[in-house]
């Protein structure tokens, strides 16, 4: 039997679905965000940072995955106020759009109209964690509040393209797809003509349609189904819209109960993309008529983008884009990376979506009762970073570690600290070994672990002579990896220099590095 | 009576104790953090970003304000796992140190030893909100895990001084005060000599002492009382340590029940700072003897700092520094700004503390059972920013707004977007007015609100002639404020230029700006 234990120790673990970011993961992300922020700033967008915590009522319920606990957010209730009522329910923001709508309402008298703002930071979703699926991730948004003009949508799309290029995605490696929800609304409206829906017979037809599956589907249900088009294809969407579908795992997903002819009409819309924007617009007009507001907006956006010099190689109208979020009211956008990567199983696949957005004209009205049109885009920062890594745009050459000043003589710690200080004063990244110095091998191992280019060594003998040794660790590693001394003949593995020349010599050796 | 209302609208409010940051508040903070990060990096510290959410058990209870609800954190319980037990309690981190201890334990086989890391980001405290007192604020930490050497404490202190200077605090405007908790422990130990405390009579003396106030005070109670030294002074601390004290509002705060002679001994320690570090060290030795580990560490740190060139104008030993947090085990540091500012009531006062830290050798052991020494510092970013603002180091000249392209003719929106595009391509911040264009006055008001230097105007007449008007808004504002035209004679209020020369002319006019 084990001996009696002390109190149980806490587990040293991130909570399920959360993770940590180390070193270059942090600095590369920040550098990319700074490049994107510079683009947003140049377009006249101002920075905004809202607090991570909002009241649940301000956030509203717009997450697509409404079946999750707490409607997908991390929420808790404030302590009751003494003498007051029960405490507010608070929650971590699940995106940047809901807080912006709250800000636009709260500061409506102080902000310029229209208000252009960008925001970067973490958001949280209370979803079931899974491999590569995290409950905290970073978004990078830009939005314009207070303009109903298609010019504001076109601006967001054009700026998104520029931001992706600033982040490191080459022209030709991405495309922004644009659609308008009102076109789909038109398609759905034509399924049940007004003349029918407005009288009792029409209503009973609608009821009958719905009773097929006993489900009261809404446009949102249909949107969410369409959003799976990429995954399940044409036939899959028809099955999901009508009688249901068995997925790859054999599980049966119930259908929405539309008639086959209705589902076919929806799919005709989804696949109405022509080879040019002009052709697509003409297809859409045939489907929903000439007077559809969505088609008009898409036409205006396409024409403004052309004037701004964005060709159809960068932005195209694509009716299959719907976006999952419930709050979009008009144009919707999605930026997709068009190159292939190898997935976890070694299969080639398209990288897919890295950003999305659209117009949400009703979000601010929730607070104020007054219509405030708004449009914007959100870049999925973690996905974009992993795309840049996959393309070798970042993370290829490991960051160079610091010069490590080793400790040969514990009593002369001050001297070693002063050496590192001198190097840093010259702008050279440097540190003193602060572990137990008695084993020199451990110090060299540490320097290796730190990816150090050079180690500084000064034992009591060197100290007495006023010199230091500068050891080339890159050369050492190359030799250990099988490089011939021939290639390195101009580069000594170790050099003894006067203490006074330490900085100059280190700088020279760092510049010599390949 | 009011008409029947619709469903209640959500309040457009930040939750109590939270706030938003706009424009320069965000960019100035990020710029300052980038300067500090560059210092940390040069000293060999690697970036780390942990998730905002931790398990409550990993965080531990180390907040000074332990009487608050949920022990001062925002916490909630995960949904129960189906078939499993109840869900974990999760919480927002209240500092960066507890998460670092968790990381150091979780990744102990992968991280270098010692591990130097920096971290920047928000932390959350579930405290009672008050004026200027927020429940989310930004910290900027640097820590070394795995070194017990006083050199690692000295390094943190020296780096802190450099970071403050990089942030914009001039040498002479700050001082870092250093103390060691073990000196105070020595003082307290001498109140109840071991020879007493180790036997029954001693124990009953201790009990008798404590029964005076019916309170079971601990060293932590004493620490927290001492931490108020700055606020309540010598006599105040003596009252709080003994029989209690009436504060300014007339409320009575209970005392800890020490004897008067014990309180006097504590205050003798607090006020033992000499005019030099040498004198202070000698005073401390008189109080607690020659063999106190804290005094030895302070001696070592002072000597290492001197070797690194940090004089007593920048770092001094000060026994009155104790720091509120419960987890410190040895040296503690506090950076104070020494200049005076005007407070809300117009009174001059010292700006006070902007950073603090110390050694916490037991935090990682909580997880692993193995001793892992650690030391570090945390900069209060919001306080530091407000100090820089008070000193006029940031926020003095308002950021220049974008060039605003006005809209005279709604049908030529594409032309206006193209103008803004051309300006941006030349690196000039520019935007098109996207509000309702029918009222030109509103457009000029908007440009003013945006702090725009220039407005671009092109009506149908100008368009036909292929020209644009560039209007100098800075000049307009100056004239409106009473400047004479004489001062501005070389500067036309408005210029007509060919469309092709727009960019060149705008650039020239921006360069001309004062």
Interface residues (C-beta under 8 A of the other chain):
Chain A: X9 X10 X11 X12 X13 X14 X15 X16 X18 X19 X20 X21 X22 X23 X24 X25 X26 X27 X41 X42 X43 X44 X46 X47 X48 X49 X50 X51 X52 X53 X54 X55 X57 X58 X60 X69 X70 X74 X75 X76 X78 X79 X88 X90 X92 X102 X103 X105 X106 X107 X112 X113 X114 X116 X122 X124 X135 X136 X144 X146 X147 X149 X151 X152 X154 X155 X158 X303 X304 X306 X307 X308 X309 X366 X367 X368 X369 X401 X402 X404 X413 X414 X415 X416 X417 X418 X420 X421 X424 X427 X428 X429 X430 X431 X432 X434 X435 X446 X449 X450
Chain B: X9 X10 X11 X12 X13 X14 X15 X16 X18 X19 X20 X21 X22 X23 X24 X25 X26 X27 X41 X42 X43 X44 X46 X47 X48 X49 X50 X51 X52 X53 X54 X55 X57 X58 X60 X69 X70 X74 X75 X76 X78 X79 X88 X90 X92 X102 X103 X105 X106 X107 X112 X113 X114 X116 X122 X124 X135 X136 X144 X146 X147 X149 X151 X152 X154 X155 X158 X303 X304 X306 X307 X308 X309 X366 X367 X368 X369 X401 X402 X404 X413 X414 X415 X417 X418 X420 X421 X424 X427 X428 X429 X430 X431 X432 X434 X435 X446 X449 X450
